[in-house]
Amino acid sequence: MKCFLIVEDDENLSRGIAFAFERDGYQILSANTIAKAKSLLKLHKADLMILDLGLPDGDGITFCKEIRSGSTMPIIMLTARDLETDQVSGLLAGADDYVIKPFSLSVLRARAEALLRRTETSADSVIQDGIYRLNTNLCKFYREKEEIAISTTEYRLLSYLMANSGQVLSKEQILSALWDNDGNFVDENTVSVNISRLRSKIEVDPKHPKVIKTIHGIGYVWNGGQ
């Protein structure tokens, strides 16, 4: 069952939105403040967020930026202000769509379902872990919104590590994963060299790595989302 988080301080509107989506079989979480929304996100995995622009303890744009820095969860922003600047600000903050109040619940439902379909279609093309994102279609790697240039071998290594986040991988396992289609084997030294290069690009302190950890005598583990 898909889970939606509604962040809206208008109680009647929030209930109306919740009822419409619950009737369609979705699980609904509701928050009337940013603080409550953050608490709910720590306890639950939401598949989509409907976020009001104006909230009692902050603005939706700032919260949207914060969420987007570490998540690709689809976000629909609600705004009572029919101003182009608000719409542009919301999209630049990372919102995927916006709906202007007053709105039809059927329109909101259609927008949400369209976003979910696009997300499900492209889900296998992106590996997201915390602030790190690997686009496997474009072979591009990002830390938050910053693209980090990586080589082909580094890409393959990152892809394997991130797909097995939290799992200790031996050098033998990594070597097997890096066997290319032409039958050219990547030797053990190349693995160590590329691990070192990746650390120099993505670690705050490459000499004391926290993202790609060494498990002495065994191999490596990707710990980027921790």
C-alpha positions in Angstrom: 0.0 0.0 0.0 1.4 3.4 -1.0 1.8 5.9 1.8 1.2 9.7 1.4 2.2 12.4 3.9 -0.1 15.4 3.9 1.5 18.5 5.5 -1.3 21.1 5.8 -2.4 23.2 8.8 -6.0 23.7 7.5 -7.7 20.9 9.4 -10.7 20.7 7.2 -8.7 20.7 4.0 -6.3 18.1 5.4 -9.2 15.8 6.3 -10.8 16.2 2.9 -7.5 15.3 1.1 -7.0 12.4 3.4 -10.5 11.0 2.9 -10.1 11.3 -0.9 -6.9 9.3 -1.0 -7.9 6.8 1.7 -11.0 6.0 -0.4 -8.6 5.1 -3.3 -6.7 2.7 -1.0 -3.7 4.8 0.1 -2.3 5.0 3.6 -2.4 8.6 4.8 -0.1 10.3 7.4 -1.1 13.9 8.4 0.9 16.7 9.9 -0.1 20.3 10.6 3.5 21.5 11.3 6.9 20.9 9.8 8.1 19.5 13.2 5.4 16.9 13.1 6.1 16.0 9.5 9.8 15.5 10.3 8.8 13.2 13.2 6.5 11.1 11.0 9.2 10.8 8.3 11.6 9.3 10.9 9.0 6.6 11.7 7.5 6.0 8.2 8.5 5.8 4.6 6.3 8.0 2.6 5.9 7.5 -1.2 4.7 11.0 -1.9 4.3 14.2 0.1 1.6 16.9 -0.3 3.1 20.0 1.2 1.5 23.4 2.0 3.5 26.5 1.2 2.6 28.3 4.5 2.9 26.5 7.8 2.8 27.7 11.4 6.5 26.8 12.2 8.1 27.6 8.8 7.6 27.8 5.1 7.1 24.9 2.7 9.8 26.0 0.3 12.6 25.7 3.0 11.2 22.4 4.1 11.0 21.1 0.5 14.7 22.0 0.0 15.6 20.1 3.2 13.7 17.0 2.1 15.0 17.1 -1.4 18.7 17.3 -0.3 18.4 13.6 0.8 15.3 12.2 -0.9 13.7 11.8 -4.3 10.3 11.3 -2.9 7.7 13.1 -5.1 6.4 16.4 -3.7 3.3 18.3 -4.6 3.3 21.8 -3.2 0.0 23.5 -2.3 -0.2 27.3 -2.5 -2.9 29.8 -2.0 -0.9 32.4 -3.9 -1.5 32.5 -7.6 1.8 34.1 -8.3 4.4 32.9 -10.8 7.2 33.6 -8.4 5.8 31.2 -5.8 5.3 28.5 -8.4 8.9 29.0 -9.7 10.3 29.1 -6.2 8.5 25.8 -5.3 9.8 24.0 -8.4 13.4 25.3 -7.9 13.2 24.1 -4.3 12.6 20.6 -5.6 8.8 20.3 -5.8 7.7 18.0 -8.6 4.4 19.8 -9.1 2.2 22.4 -7.5 -1.6 23.0 -7.1 -3.1 26.4 -6.5 -5.9 26.7 -3.8 -8.8 26.4 -4.2 -8.5 23.2 -6.1 -10.5 20.1 -7.1 -9.6 17.0 -5.2 -10.0 15.0 -8.4 -7.3 17.2 -10.0 -5.0 16.6 -7.0 -5.6 12.9 -7.1 -4.8 12.8 -10.8 -1.6 14.8 -10.3 -0.5 12.5 -7.5 -1.1 9.4 -9.4 0.7 10.7 -12.5 3.7 11.5 -10.3 3.7 8.0 -8.8 3.6 6.5 -12.3 6.6 8.5 -13.4 8.5 7.6 -10.3 7.8 3.9 -10.7 8.8 4.0 -14.3 12.2 5.6 -13.5 12.8 3.9 -10.2 15.3 1.4 -11.5 17.3 4.1 -13.1 18.3 5.8 -9.8 20.0 4.5 -6.8 19.5 6.9 -3.9 21.2 6.5 -0.5 21.1 9.5 1.8 22.5 12.6 0.1 24.1 10.4 -2.6 22.4 9.6 -5.9 23.6 7.5 -8.8 21.7 7.8 -12.2 22.3 4.4 -13.8 20.9 5.6 -17.2 23.2 8.6 -17.5 26.0 7.1 -15.5 26.2 10.2 -13.3 26.8 10.5 -9.6 25.5 13.3 -7.3 26.1 14.4 -3.8 22.9 16.4 -3.0 22.6 18.5 -6.2 26.3 18.5 -7.0 27.5 16.3 -9.8 30.8 14.5 -9.1 32.7 13.4 -12.2 33.6 9.7 -12.1 35.3 7.3 -14.5 33.6 4.3 -16.0 35.3 1.9 -13.6 34.4 4.2 -10.7 30.8 4.2 -11.9 30.7 0.4 -11.9 32.3 0.2 -8.5 29.9 2.8 -7.1 26.9 1.1 -8.6 27.8 -2.2 -7.0 28.6 -0.7 -3.6 25.4 1.4 -3.5 23.2 -1.4 -4.6 24.5 -3.4 -1.7 24.4 -0.6 0.9 25.3 -1.8 4.4 26.6 -5.1 3.2 30.3 -6.0 3.6 31.7 -7.0 0.2 34.9 -9.0 -0.2 37.5 -8.0 -2.7 36.6 -11.3 -4.6 32.9 -10.2 -4.8 33.9 -6.8 -6.1 36.3 -8.3 -8.6 33.5 -10.5 -9.9 31.1 -7.6 -10.2 33.7 -5.6 -12.2 34.2 -8.3 -14.9 33.3 -6.5 -18.1 31.6 -7.7 -21.2 34.8 -8.0 -23.1 36.3 -10.4 -20.6 38.9 -7.9 -19.3 39.4 -8.6 -15.7 39.9 -5.7 -13.3 42.6 -6.8 -10.9 42.7 -6.4 -7.1 45.0 -3.4 -7.2 42.6 -1.6 -9.5 39.8 -2.1 -6.9 42.0 -0.5 -4.2 43.0 2.3 -6.4 39.5 3.2 -7.4 38.2 2.9 -3.9 40.9 5.5 -3.0 39.9 7.7 -5.9 36.3 7.6 -4.9 37.1 8.5 -1.3 39.0 11.5 -2.5 36.0 12.7 -4.4 33.1 12.0 -2.0 34.6 11.8 1.6 34.8 14.8 3.8 38.1 13.4 5.2 39.4 10.7 2.8 42.0 9.6 5.3 39.2 8.8 7.8 36.5 7.5 5.4 32.9 7.2 6.7 31.1 6.7 3.4 33.1 3.8 2.0 34.5 1.9 5.0 37.3 -0.7 5.0 36.5 -3.9 6.9 40.0 -5.1 7.6 40.7 -8.6 6.3 37.4 -8.8 4.5 36.7 -5.9 2.1 34.6 -2.8 1.9 31.1 -1.5 2.8 29.0 1.4 1.5 27.7 3.4 4.4 26.6 6.6 2.6 23.1 6.8 3.9 24.1 6.6 7.6 
